[in-house]
Amino acid sequence: MIAPVVTIVLYFGTDKKWNQPCSIKELLHIPKGLEDYVNDYKIHVFNIAWLTDKEIEYFESDFKIVAKFFVRKRKGLGLDAEDTQVIKHVDEVMKLLSVMTKDDIYQNLDFSKQKKGEISMCEVAQSLIDKGKRLGIQEGIQEGIQQGIQEGIQQGLDRINILYNHLIKEHREDDFDKCMADREYLNRLLKELNI
């Protein structure tokens, strides 16, 4: 007995529904009169991001979570932080989300603190929030360091400018020239003049 073959396309696009050909005949330019002799092969397309809540409820596997994710993404809603359905195949689901969204953030989440097989989209949402906070803190620290460096440079330039103006005003050109060549002398004058 020959097993039937069914071709399906799971389309995860969230901007628009599938609008490509859905059969072999639609892809071919068939000369007039030959249409009846060319076999067709239908492709069944499922627009995952446009499934209804009722259609999604038929799924019993992790695909229910994936389908909900893409419907919410299409609607601009983000993750459902209230969804407590357990993801049975966490690594596979996170890899699928990473590939289909072209965002490896899902694949790089750390679930080591959760018990294996007990992760829900609620925990995924929390992990994303935690990761965002860590990245924000790191970026804030880097920006603070850069800002501190810039302010330190500006304060140093201001102090040197005050010193040079003082030396010019006091007609101490020799000290001015010496400061340009000798950093220790420059620092000693800054200290001596309380600048």
C-alpha positions as CSV (number, residue, x, y, z in Angstrom):
1,M,0.0,0.0,0.0
2,I,1.3,3.5,-0.8
3,A,1.0,6.1,1.8
4,P,-0.5,9.5,0.9
5,V,1.7,12.6,0.7
6,V,0.3,15.9,1.9
7,T,2.3,19.1,1.4
8,I,1.7,21.8,4.0
9,V,3.4,25.1,4.6
10,L,3.3,26.6,8.1
11,Y,3.6,30.3,7.3
12,F,4.7,32.3,10.3
13,G,4.6,35.8,8.7
14,T,3.0,38.4,10.8
15,D,2.9,41.4,8.4
16,K,0.6,39.8,5.8
17,K,-1.0,36.5,4.9
18,W,0.6,34.1,2.5
19,N,0.2,35.5,-1.0
20,Q,2.3,33.0,-3.1
21,P,1.2,30.2,-5.4
22,C,-0.5,27.2,-3.6
23,S,-0.1,24.7,-6.4
24,I,2.5,23.5,-9.0
25,K,0.2,24.6,-11.9
26,E,0.2,28.2,-10.5
27,L,4.0,28.1,-10.7
28,L,4.2,26.9,-14.3
29,H,3.5,28.5,-17.7
30,I,1.5,25.8,-19.3
31,P,0.8,26.1,-23.1
32,K,-2.9,26.2,-24.0
33,G,-4.4,22.8,-24.6
34,L,-2.0,21.0,-22.2
35,E,-3.6,22.0,-18.9
36,D,-5.5,18.7,-18.7
37,Y,-2.3,16.7,-19.2
38,V,-0.2,18.4,-16.5
39,N,-0.6,17.0,-13.0
40,D,-1.2,19.5,-10.2
41,Y,0.2,19.3,-6.7
42,K,-1.6,21.3,-4.2
43,I,0.2,23.0,-1.3
44,H,-1.9,23.5,1.9
45,V,-0.9,26.8,3.6
46,F,-1.6,27.6,7.2
47,N,-1.2,31.2,8.2
48,I,-0.2,30.6,11.8
49,A,-0.4,34.3,12.9
50,W,-4.0,34.5,11.6
51,L,-5.3,31.5,13.5
52,T,-8.4,32.1,15.6
53,D,-8.4,31.4,19.4
54,K,-10.8,28.5,18.6
55,E,-8.4,27.0,16.1
56,I,-5.4,27.4,18.5
57,E,-7.3,25.5,21.2
58,Y,-7.3,22.4,19.0
59,F,-3.6,22.0,19.5
60,E,-2.4,20.0,22.5
61,S,1.3,20.2,22.0
62,D,3.9,23.0,22.3
63,F,2.7,24.2,19.0
64,K,-0.3,25.8,20.8
65,I,2.3,28.1,22.6
66,V,4.0,28.8,19.3
67,A,0.8,29.7,17.5
68,K,-0.4,31.9,20.4
69,F,3.0,33.7,20.2
70,F,2.7,34.5,16.5
71,V,-0.9,35.6,16.8
72,R,0.1,38.0,19.6
73,K,3.1,39.1,17.7
74,R,0.9,40.0,14.7
75,K,-1.4,41.9,17.0
76,G,1.5,43.8,18.6
77,L,0.9,42.3,22.0
78,G,4.2,40.6,22.8
79,L,4.5,37.7,25.1
80,D,1.6,36.5,27.3
81,A,3.1,36.9,30.8
82,E,0.0,35.2,32.2
83,D,0.3,32.0,30.1
84,T,1.2,29.2,32.5
85,Q,1.0,26.3,29.9
86,V,4.2,24.3,30.4
87,I,6.5,24.1,27.4
88,K,7.5,20.4,27.1
89,H,10.3,20.9,24.5
90,V,11.8,24.2,25.7
91,D,15.0,24.1,23.7
92,E,13.2,23.3,20.5
93,V,10.5,26.0,21.0
94,M,13.1,28.6,21.8
95,K,15.1,27.7,18.8
96,L,12.0,27.9,16.6
97,L,11.0,31.3,18.0
98,S,14.6,32.5,17.4
99,V,14.7,31.3,13.8
100,M,11.2,32.5,12.9
101,T,11.6,35.9,14.5
102,K,15.2,36.3,13.4
103,D,16.0,37.2,17.0
104,D,18.4,34.9,18.9
105,I,17.3,36.4,22.3
106,Y,15.0,33.4,22.8
107,Q,17.7,30.9,22.2
108,N,20.1,32.7,24.6
109,L,17.8,32.7,27.6
110,D,19.0,31.0,30.8
111,F,16.5,28.6,32.3
112,S,18.9,26.8,34.5
113,K,17.1,27.9,37.7
114,Q,13.8,26.3,36.6
115,K,13.1,22.6,36.8
116,K,13.4,20.8,33.5
117,G,10.0,20.6,31.8
118,E,8.4,23.2,34.0
119,I,8.9,26.3,32.0
120,S,5.9,28.4,30.7
121,M,5.7,31.5,28.6
122,C,5.3,33.3,31.9
123,E,8.9,32.2,32.8
124,V,10.1,33.1,29.3
125,A,8.6,36.6,29.7
126,Q,10.3,37.0,33.1
127,S,13.6,35.8,31.7
128,L,13.3,38.3,28.9
129,I,12.6,41.1,31.5
130,D,15.6,39.9,33.6
131,K,17.9,39.8,30.6
132,G,16.7,43.3,29.5
133,K,17.4,44.6,33.0
134,R,20.9,43.1,33.0
135,L,21.6,44.5,29.5
136,G,20.2,47.9,30.6
137,I,22.4,48.0,33.7
138,Q,25.5,47.0,31.7
139,E,24.7,49.7,29.1
140,G,24.1,52.2,31.9
141,I,27.4,51.4,33.5
142,Q,29.2,51.8,30.2
143,E,27.5,55.1,29.5
144,G,28.3,56.3,33.1
145,I,31.9,55.4,32.6
146,Q,32.1,57.2,29.3
147,Q,30.3,60.2,30.8
148,G,32.6,60.2,33.8
149,I,35.7,60.1,31.5
150,Q,34.3,63.0,29.5
151,E,33.6,65.0,32.6
152,G,37.0,64.2,34.0
153,I,38.7,65.4,30.8
154,Q,36.6,68.6,30.8
155,Q,37.4,69.3,34.5
156,G,41.1,68.7,33.8
157,L,41.0,71.1,30.8
158,D,39.2,73.7,32.8
159,R,41.8,73.5,35.6
160,I,44.7,73.8,33.0
161,N,42.9,76.7,31.4
162,I,42.5,78.5,34.7
163,L,46.3,77.9,35.4
164,Y,47.4,79.2,32.0
165,N,45.2,82.3,32.4
166,H,46.7,82.9,35.9
167,L,50.3,82.4,34.5
168,I,49.7,84.8,31.6
169,K,48.0,87.4,33.9
170,E,51.1,87.2,36.3
171,H,53.5,87.4,33.3
172,R,55.0,84.0,34.2
173,E,55.7,82.9,30.6
174,D,58.7,80.7,31.7
175,D,56.3,78.7,34.0
176,F,53.9,78.5,31.1
177,D,56.5,77.0,28.8
178,K,57.8,74.7,31.6
179,C,54.2,73.4,32.2
180,M,53.9,72.5,28.5
181,A,57.0,70.3,28.7
182,D,56.8,68.9,32.3
183,R,53.7,67.2,33.7
184,E,55.0,67.0,37.2
185,Y,55.7,70.8,37.2
186,L,52.2,71.3,35.9
187,N,50.7,69.3,38.7
188,R,52.9,71.0,41.3
189,L,51.7,74.5,40.1
190,L,48.0,73.4,40.1
191,K,48.4,72.2,43.7
192,E,50.5,75.3,44.7
193,L,47.8,77.7,43.3
194,N,44.9,75.6,44.6
195,I,43.4,75.1,41.2
